[in-house]
Amino acid sequence: MNKKTKYKSASKNIAESINVSEIIEDFLPPPEKLIRKEENVKITILLSKKSIEFFKEKAKKLGVPYQTMIKTVLDKYTSHYQAN
């Protein structure tokens, strides 16, 4: 038995919204442009125990490396102050 979904007419407000809506082009970059190829430098740094524990806890919940989270914070800080 083939059931077909039956739809009632859309209310006037919904129909108007659909009529005035516009198509938004895909704004996401292709996968090959998502790969960030940055030059990285490995360093040794002393950080407070509470900071490391914070990042490790958050990273574990999110399933990401805590070092990556710390790097992201530093990169965002740098970008913010380089722009100013």
C-alpha positions as CSV (number, residue, x, y, z in Angstrom):
1,M,0.0,0.0,0.0
2,N,1.5,3.3,-1.1
3,K,0.6,6.2,1.2
4,K,1.0,9.7,-0.1
5,T,1.5,12.7,2.1
6,K,-1.3,15.2,1.8
7,Y,-0.5,18.9,2.4
8,K,-3.0,21.6,3.1
9,S,-2.6,25.0,1.5
10,A,0.0,27.1,3.2
11,S,-1.3,30.1,5.2
12,K,-1.0,33.5,3.5
13,N,2.0,34.5,5.7
14,I,3.9,31.4,4.8
15,A,3.1,31.6,1.1
16,E,4.2,35.3,1.1
17,S,7.5,34.4,2.8
18,I,8.2,31.7,0.3
19,N,7.4,34.0,-2.6
20,V,9.8,36.8,-1.4
21,S,12.6,34.4,-0.3
22,E,15.8,34.4,-2.2
23,I,18.3,31.6,-3.0
24,I,21.6,32.0,-1.2
25,E,24.6,30.7,-3.1
26,D,26.8,28.1,-1.4
27,F,29.2,30.2,0.7
28,L,31.3,27.3,2.0
29,P,34.7,26.7,0.5
30,P,35.5,23.3,-1.2
31,P,37.1,20.7,1.1
32,E,40.5,21.2,-0.4
33,K,40.5,24.9,0.7
34,L,39.6,23.9,4.3
35,I,43.1,22.5,4.9
36,R,45.2,25.1,6.6
37,K,48.8,24.8,5.6
38,E,50.6,27.0,8.1
39,E,54.2,26.9,9.2
40,N,54.4,25.7,12.8
41,V,57.2,25.9,15.2
42,K,57.5,23.4,18.1
43,I,58.4,25.1,21.4
44,T,58.7,24.2,25.1
45,I,56.6,26.5,27.3
46,L,55.7,26.5,31.0
47,L,52.0,27.1,31.7
48,S,50.1,27.2,34.9
49,K,48.8,23.9,36.1
50,K,45.2,25.3,36.4
51,S,45.4,26.4,32.7
52,I,46.5,23.0,31.5
53,E,43.9,21.2,33.6
54,F,41.2,23.5,32.2
55,F,42.2,22.9,28.6
56,K,42.6,19.1,29.1
57,E,39.2,18.9,30.7
58,K,37.5,20.9,27.9
59,A,39.4,19.1,25.2
60,K,38.5,15.7,26.6
61,K,34.8,16.6,26.5
62,L,35.1,17.9,23.0
63,G,37.3,15.1,21.7
64,V,40.1,17.3,20.5
65,P,43.8,17.6,21.5
66,Y,44.3,20.2,24.2
67,Q,47.4,21.5,22.5
68,T,45.3,22.4,19.5
69,M,42.9,24.4,21.7
70,I,45.7,26.3,23.2
71,K,47.2,27.0,19.8
72,T,43.8,28.3,18.6
73,V,43.5,30.7,21.5
74,L,47.0,32.1,20.8
75,D,46.3,32.3,17.1
76,K,43.1,34.2,17.7
77,Y,44.8,36.6,20.1
78,T,47.5,37.2,17.6
79,S,45.1,37.8,14.8
80,H,43.1,40.3,16.9
81,Y,46.0,42.4,17.9
82,Q,47.8,42.3,14.5
83,A,44.6,43.7,12.9
84,N,44.6,46.7,15.3
